[in-house]
Amino acid sequence: MARWRQGSSTYRPLRVTERFRRVNFGTLEIEATIDDPKAYTKPFTAKQGLHLIPDSELLENICDENERSAPHLVGK
């Protein structure tokens, strides 16, 4: 497991590698590898699989963490 190193600056040699792969007709795999030697002891990878749901409505994903106008962002 990667460990956080104390005292890391914001302008460091961060490298993010993203890979998008269509596994089959209904599945998309997203993989992100974070390599930041000044912040972590070793690179780490996160994966997420997305699945197609036929005949469904595509919903918008909105980050509303600090949104003050949330009622206006609600979908159908």
N, C-alpha and C positions, 0 to 999 in steps of 0.2 A: 504494500500500500504506500502511496506517495505521502510524504509528510510536509507540512508547511514550515518554511524557514522564516524566522522572525526578522524584522527590519528590511523587508523587501521594498524596493521603490516601484513607482508606477511606470517608469520608462526603462524597462528591462528587455532582454532578448526573448520575448514571448513568441512562441510559434504554435499556431493552431492549424491542424490539418483536418479538413472535413471530407468525408467520402459518402456519396449517395449511391446506393446500389439497389437495383430492382431485382429482388430475389425471385419473384414470379409475377404473374399477371396482377395479383391483388395485394402484393406486399412490397413496401419500400423500406429499406434499412438505411438509417443515418448513423454515421460513426464519426465522432470527433475526438482527436488526440491532442492533448494539451502538453506542450513541452516548454517548461519554463525553469531552467536550471537554477536561477536565483531565488525562486519561490518554492519549488518542490524538489525533493531528493531524486525523483525519477519521473519520466512521462507517465501519464495515465490516459485511458481511453473510456469514453462513454458511448453506449449504443442505444438506439431507440428504433423500434419497429413500428411502422404505420401500416394499417390494413384498410383496404378499399371496402366500403360498404355500399354495394349497388343500390340504386333507386332511393338514395337518401339525400338530404339537403346538406350542402357544404356549409359548415358554420365557421364564422370568422373568429379567430382567437385574439382577444384583446387583453393586454396587460393593464389591469386597472388598479394597480397597487395604491396609487395616490390620486385616483381620478375622482374629481368632485362632481362630475356630470354623468355619473353612471346610468341614470334612467334613460339618457339619450343614446346609449350604446347598446341597449338590449336588442337582440335580434328578434326575428319573427317567432 
